[in-house]
Amino acid sequence: MDMYNPWSITNFLDDGKLDVYWANTSSNGLVGKLMRTGRPEIKRLFEKLMKGETIQAPVDEQIIFNQLDTNPAAIWSLLLASGYLKVVHTTSFREPDTYLAEQVYTLELTNYEVYRMFNSLIRLWFAQTGGLSEFTRAMLQGDPETMEEYLNDIMLATMSSFDGGMIPSDKVPESFYHGLVLGLLVEQSHQYEIRSNRESGYGRYDVMMIPRGDDLPAVILEFKLFSVKRGEKSLEDTATNALKQIAEKKYDTELLDQGIPAERILKYGLAFRGKECLIRKG
């Protein structure tokens, strides 16, 4: 079944160009809040949707608004009911020793217009924190203090719900911070090949940025969560251990093999504890 939006069609006929006309006819504030403050798993699934992939999630057709802050699956129900997602197919399964069958929905973004709307929404979140271009600019200029300042601002804005009963901020997995920083770096994809969790030297680095031109520095980022088990007493110790790992594992091997001189390779250790971040440069 094909669906058409009369408002978009009439505006297309009037302006003579395709655009996301419907996105400005109502507020996306509720959807934006749920996506921005949701659990790390929700952000990972949303990242898959933005890559054009499908996700599997339960959907409650009887969802009520006061469940949106407490039910992790509610976001997918809201997005489906609002037309942002569409059902590819459904699968039923029954738990052992029960007669109750549960439906699992395979979902994807409705169309390219929805993708464009969410892409603009994500950029707006970072623009509101002032941290998108400033973070990457500071990183490429070798300024860890400014990187740290803006990343802390962004974390405070995006992690507001972790202390609200959904998940303790000190239990946030490393993958959340990894995904957050990758989101900040995506604007540099035209100047850099951005790689994540690849082998180089004697291990697997977290993030490597390989310049597409000879006038840009290369970058290696290593993330670490604060750990008392490693004998760390502060985030300073955690950041030092991250830099130590870059050196000991020789993560710069791939860059050196490509002919990039050592003096053009920026190395950063990023230490995290809840909503706190500390960044040190090697």
N, C-alpha and C positions, 0 to 999 in steps of 0.2 A: 504494500500500500504506500503510495506517495503522499506526502503532506506538503502543503504550500502555505506560506504566511502572506496573507493579503497585504499587510502593511509593508513588508519587504518588496513585494511585487510592484505596488503602486509607487513606492519611492524609487525603485529601479527604473520604472518607466518615466518618472519625472526627472531624475538626475542622469540617467543613461549610464550608470555604473553599478557594479555589484558592491555591496557593503553589508555590514552587520547592523542593519537599521533597527531590528527588534531589540538589540541589547540595550539600547538607550530608552526603551519605553517603560522600564520598571527598574527597581533597585535590586542589585545582586549582593546587597550587604550581608544578608543572612548566610547565603552560600559562601561568600568570601570569608566570613568569620569562622564558619565550620571548617573550611579547608585550611585556613591559616593557623588555627589553634588546635587542630585535631591531633590524634596520636601519630607517632612516627609511621606506623603501619599504614594509616590512611594516606599519608604523604607519599609513601612508596608506591601504593596502588595508583594514586593520582598521577605519579610520574609515568607509570606504565601507560595510562590513558593518553597522556600528552605525547607519548612516543607512537601512538597509533595502535597500541596493543589492546587486548581485551582483558578484563578482570573477572573473577568469580566472587560473588558476594550474596549474602542473604538479603531479601527485600521484604519489608513489612508494609503491606498496602494499607494497614490501619494505623500507621505512625501518627503520633500526636506531638505537637510542638514542644511540650515540656519534657519530651524524651531526647531531644536533639543534643543536649549537653551531656547526657548520661549513657546513651545507647550508641556504641561505636558504629553499628551498622546503619544507624538512622540517616547518615549523610547520603548513602547510596539510594535509600528510599526517597529522600527529598529530591535528589538530582534526577532520579527516574521520573518521579511524579511531575517535576517541573519541566521536563522535556530536554534536560541537558544530556541525559544518557538514553540509550535505547537497548532493548533486549535482543541479543543475538540468538540465544536459545536458553532453555531451562533444563535442569536435571533434578530428578527426584531421588532421594535416598532415605532409607529407614534405619534408624539406630537399632542395634541388636536388642532383643527382648522388649520391643515396643511396637505399637501399632501406628505410631505417629510418623508420618512422612514429611520431610522438609524439602522445600524447593530451593535450589541454588541457581542463581541467575548469572549468565555470562553477559557482561555489559561492555559497551563501548560508547565513545562520544557520538552524539547524534549526527553531526556533520562538521564540515570545515568551518562554518560560521561559529559553532560552539567552541571549537579549538581556538579560533582567533580571539574570541571573547575571553576565554580563560588565560590565554597567553598575555593579553593586555592587562588582565586582572593581576597576574603574578608580577608583571613589571611594575604595576602601580604599588603593590605591597612594598617592594624594595625601594621604589622611589620615595615613598612616604617616610621611610627610615633614613633616607639620605645616604644609603650605604652601597648602592649598586656600583656606580662608576668609581666612587671614592675608594672602595675596598681594592678593586683591581688596580687602580692607578697607584695606590700606596704600595701594593705588592710588587709591581713592576719597578718601582722606584727604590725598593729595598727599605721600606719604612714600616717595620713591624708594629710600632706603637700606634700609628694611625689605623693600620689593619685591625688591630686588637680593639681599638675604640669603636669602630664602626660595626665590627662583628658582634661585639657585646650589645650594641644598640639593637641590632637586628634580632639577636637571640631573645632579648627582653620583649620585643614586639611579637615574635612568633611563638614563644613558649609560654604565653600567659596562662594557659590552661593546665600545665603540668603540675602546678601546686594546687589545683582546684579540685583534687579528688580523683582525677582520671588516671594519672600516672605521676609518681614522685619525680621531681626534676633531677634528683641525684641518681635515678635509675634509667635515664635516657640512654639508649644504646649509641655506640660510636657511629653506627650507620646513619643516624639522624644528622649528626654534625657533618658527616661526610657528604650527604646529599644536600645539605644546606649550602656548604661552600661550593660544591659543584654548580649549584644554581646561580651563585654569584659569578662564576667564571664563564658561564655559557656565552656571554656577550663577546668574549674574546675568541670564539671559535673561528672567526674569519682570519685571525692572525696567528692562531695556535692550533696545533693538534693536541687535544686534551685527552689524556689517557688515565685510566683508573684501575687500580688493582692488577697491574701487570708485573711480570718478572723482569728484574734488572739486577746485575751483580749477583748477590747471594740471597736474594729474597724478593718480596713483592712490595713495591711502594704503594702508597695510598693514591696520590695524584701526581702526574707529571705533565707539564706543559711544554711542548716542543715547538719552538718558533718556526713560522713559515718563511721568515726573512732573516737576513744576517744582521740586522740592526736591532734585534730584540733579544732580551735575556731569556734563558730557559728557567723553568721553575720546578722545584720538587717540594711537595707538601706531605708531611707525615702527621697523622692525627693520633692522639693518645688520651685516654680517659685517666683521670687521677686514680692512683691505686696505692693503698696503704701496704698491700701485699708485696709490692716492689720496693718497699722501704721509702716511699715518697712522703715527704712531710709538707709539701706545698706544690702549687701548680708550677712553680719555677723548676722543681725537680722533675716534674712530668715533661715539661717542654725540653729540658736538657736531655732527658732520656730519648725523646723523639729525635732530636738532632744527632744524638749518639748512634741511634739505630741507622739513620741515613748514612753516616760515615762508615760504621762497621759493616753494613750490608752492601756498601758500595753501590747505592742506588743510582749514582751518576754515571755508571758504566755505559748505559745505552746512549746517553747524551755525548759522552766523550768519544764513543765509537763513531758517532755521526760527525765528528770534527768540531763540536762546540767546545771552545776552550773553558777551562775550569772557572776562570774569572767571570764568565758570562752565565754561570749557573747560580741561581738564587735558591737557597735551601731554608725552609721554614719548619719549625716544630710547633704544632698547635696543640695546646693542652686544654682539656675541658673538664669541668666539674659542675653539673647542673646548668645553671644559667651563666656560669663564669667561664671566661676564656682568657688564656694568656698565650701570646705568640712571641717566639724568639727566632732570631735569624742566625744561621750558621756561617 
